[in-house]
Amino acid sequence: MMKPKKIPQTDSIRELAEFWDTHDLTDFEDELEEVREPVFQPGVTVPLTPRDAKIVNAIAKARGISPRALIQKWISERIEESLKPTVEP
């Protein structure tokens, strides 16, 4: 099997892990560059009850998206809702 000559340009942990399982970093020294700022953005972990997790998974599956994408969509919608000015009667 011929090994790629370039480091894959992907965010997939699985693809990168498979690549580095069969390649050596020293073979790509000419592609490396020093990075001074953080590479990964901090995230937020939200614990769900087993019931809520099951419901989120079912809704996401029904919509054909990942549970993560569904939760991100819900959060974005609530943020946008919260930014709308309220009208007092």
DOGUMI-18662 format. One record per atom (N, C-alpha, C): residue in three letters; y, x, z. Coordinates in steps of 0.02 Angstrom, whole numbers, padded with zeros to 5 digits, always signed. Each point is the difference from the previous one (the first is absolute). Layout:
N
ALAYXZ ...
***
This chain:
89
MET-00059+00042+00000 MET+00059-00042+00000 MET+00062+00044+00000 MET+00048-00015-00044 MET+00061+00038-00004 MET+00050-00024+00053 LYS+00029+00047+00036 LYS+00047-00017+00053 LYS+00070-00007-00030 PRO+00039-00051+00024 PRO+00069-00007-00024 PRO+00041+00062+00016 LYS+00048+00015-00043 LYS+00042+00059+00010 LYS+00063-00016+00039 LYS+00011-00064+00015 LYS+00060-00021+00036 LYS-00020-00042+00060 ILE+00040+00003+00052 ILE-00010-00043+00059 ILE+00016-00071-00021 PRO-00044-00049+00016 PRO+00014-00069-00019 PRO+00064-00026+00031 GLN+00038-00038-00038 GLN+00061-00032+00024 GLN-00016-00071+00022 THR-00025-00007+00060 THR-00020-00065+00025 THR+00013-00005+00075 ASP+00008-00061+00024 ASP+00008-00012+00072 ASP-00066-00022+00031 SER-00052-00003-00041 SER-00065-00024+00023 SER-00033+00054+00043 ILE-00010-00015+00063 ILE-00033+00048+00045 ILE-00070+00014-00025 ARG-00034-00052-00023 ARG-00069+00008-00025 ARG-00003+00048-00059 GLU+00044-00011-00050 GLU+00001+00043-00059 GLU+00016+00072+00019 LEU+00049+00010+00043 LEU+00018+00067+00021 LEU-00056+00034+00039 ALA-00033-00038+00044 ALA-00056+00028+00039 ALA-00057+00021-00047 GLU-00016-00042-00049 GLU-00052+00018-00049 GLU+00019+00062-00039 PHE+00064+00004-00019 PHE+00024+00058-00037 PHE-00008+00064+00042 TRP+00025-00002+00062 TRP-00001+00060+00041 TRP-00070+00017+00026 ASP-00046-00047-00003 ASP-00069+00015+00017 ASP-00031+00047-00051 THR+00027+00001-00061 THR-00029+00040-00054 THR+00047+00054-00026 HIS+00057+00010+00032 HIS+00049+00049-00022 HIS+00024+00042+00058 ASP+00029+00056-00016 ASP+00026+00045+00051 ASP+00076+00007-00008 LEU+00036-00003+00055 LEU+00073+00004-00002 LEU+00025+00063-00034 THR-00036+00055+00009 THR+00023+00063-00030 THR+00000-00002-00076 ASP-00037-00047-00030 ASP+00000-00006-00073 ASP+00064-00033-00026 PHE+00042-00026+00045 PHE+00059-00037-00020 PHE+00065+00028+00030 GLU-00001+00063+00019 GLU+00058+00030+00032 GLU+00063-00006-00042 ASP-00006+00001-00066 ASP+00058-00005-00044 ASP+00031-00070+00000 GLU-00036-00051+00025 GLU+00026-00068+00004 GLU+00029-00017+00069 LEU-00011+00042+00049 LEU+00021-00016+00068 LEU+00074+00014+00009 GLU+00031-00041+00043 GLU+00070+00010+00017 GLU+00009-00018+00074 GLU+00046+00034+00032 GLU+00013-00013+00070 GLU+00039-00065+00007 VAL-00020-00041+00047 VAL+00033-00063+00014 VAL+00027+00004+00071 ARG+00065-00008+00008 ARG+00030+00008+00066 ARG+00009-00067+00036 GLU+00005-00055-00036 GLU+00010-00065+00031 GLU-00068-00034+00009 PRO-00005-00051+00043 PRO-00063-00034+00010 PRO-00026-00031-00065 VAL-00064+00004-00011 VAL-00031-00027-00061 VAL-00019-00073+00010 PHE-00025-00016+00058 PHE-00023-00068+00014 PHE+00051-00036+00042 GLN+00013-00062-00018 GLN+00047-00042+00038 GLN-00038-00030+00059 PRO+00033-00004+00057 PRO-00034-00031+00057 PRO-00011-00074-00012 GLY-00054-00025+00025 GLY-00016-00071-00009 GLY-00002-00034+00068 VAL-00015-00063-00002 VAL-00005-00040+00060 VAL-00069-00031+00001 THR-00033+00006+00056 THR-00065-00032+00008 THR+00009-00064+00038 VAL-00027-00054-00027 VAL+00006-00065+00032 VAL-00070-00025+00017 PRO-00017+00000+00064 PRO-00066-00024+00018 PRO-00005-00075-00009 LEU-00055-00023-00029 LEU-00011-00071-00010 LEU-00062-00020+00040 THR+00000-00062+00021 THR-00060-00027+00032 THR-00054-00004-00054 PRO-00063-00001+00019 PRO-00053-00007-00050 PRO+00010-00064-00042 ARG+00022-00053+00032 ARG+00011-00063-00036 ARG+00055+00008-00052 ASP+00057+00030+00020 ASP+00055+00010-00047 ASP-00019+00047-00057 ALA-00037+00053+00016 ALA-00022+00047-00052 ALA-00045-00036-00050 LYS-00044-00042+00024 LYS-00045-00038-00045 LYS+00040-00046-00046 ILE+00050-00033+00028 ILE+00042-00045-00040 ILE+00040+00038-00052 VAL+00030+00055+00021 VAL+00039+00041-00047 VAL-00045+00024-00057 ASN-00059+00024+00017 ASN-00047+00023-00052 ASN-00018-00056-00048 ALA-00011-00060+00026 ALA-00019-00057-00043 ALA+00058-00020-00045 ILE+00060-00003+00026 ILE+00058-00018-00041 ILE+00011+00053-00054 ALA-00004+00063+00019 ALA+00010+00055-00048 ALA-00052-00004-00056 LYS-00062-00011+00019 LYS-00054-00004-00049 LYS+00012-00059-00048 ALA+00021-00057+00027 ALA+00014-00058-00042 ALA+00057+00013-00049 ARG+00047+00042+00020 ARG+00058+00016-00044 ARG-00014+00060-00045 GLY-00058+00032+00010 GLY-00018+00057-00042 GLY+00040+00063+00016 ILE+00022+00007+00062 ILE+00037+00060+00020 ILE-00032+00028+00064 SER+00021+00060+00018 SER-00027+00030+00061 SER+00034-00031+00061 PRO-00033+00002+00057 PRO+00032-00024+00062 PRO+00065+00037+00013 ARG+00001+00064-00013 ARG+00061+00040+00011 ARG+00057-00026-00043 ALA-00014-00013-00064 ALA+00052-00026-00046 ALA+00025-00068+00024 LEU-00044-00042+00024 LEU+00019-00066+00024 LEU+00046+00006+00061 ILE-00018+00042+00046 ILE+00041+00009+00061 ILE+00068+00030-00019 GLN+00001+00049-00046 GLN+00063+00028-00022 GLN+00044-00053-00032 LYS-00030-00044-00040 LYS+00037-00054-00032 LYS+00030-00047+00052 TRP-00040-00019+00049 TRP+00024-00045+00053 TRP+00058+00032+00038 ILE-00006+00063+00016 ILE+00053+00034+00038 ILE+00064+00003-00042 SER-00007+00017-00064 SER+00059+00003-00044 SER+00034-00068-00005 GLU-00040-00053-00006 GLU+00028-00067-00004 GLU+00038-00018+00064 ARG-00027+00017+00057 ARG+00033-00014+00064 ARG+00064+00040+00008 ILE-00001+00062-00023 ILE+00060+00042+00004 ILE+00055-00031-00043 GLU-00017-00020-00061 GLU+00049-00032-00044 GLU+00026-00064+00030 GLU-00043-00039+00029 GLU+00019-00062+00035 GLU+00050+00015+00056 SER-00015+00051+00037 SER+00042+00018+00058 SER+00069+00024-00021 LEU+00005+00026-00060 LEU+00064+00027-00025 LEU+00046-00054-00027 LYS-00028-00059-00014 LYS+00041-00055-00027 LYS+00046-00026+00055 PRO+00063-00014-00018 PRO+00046-00025+00050 PRO-00021-00071+00022 THR+00008-00013+00063 THR-00016-00066+00025 THR+00062-00045-00005 VAL-00011-00062-00016 VAL+00054-00048-00008 VAL-00002-00047+00059 GLU+00054-00001+00037 GLU+00004-00046+00058 GLU+00028-00067-00022 PRO-00028-00055+00026 PRO+00024-00068-00020 PRO+00069-00015+00027 
***
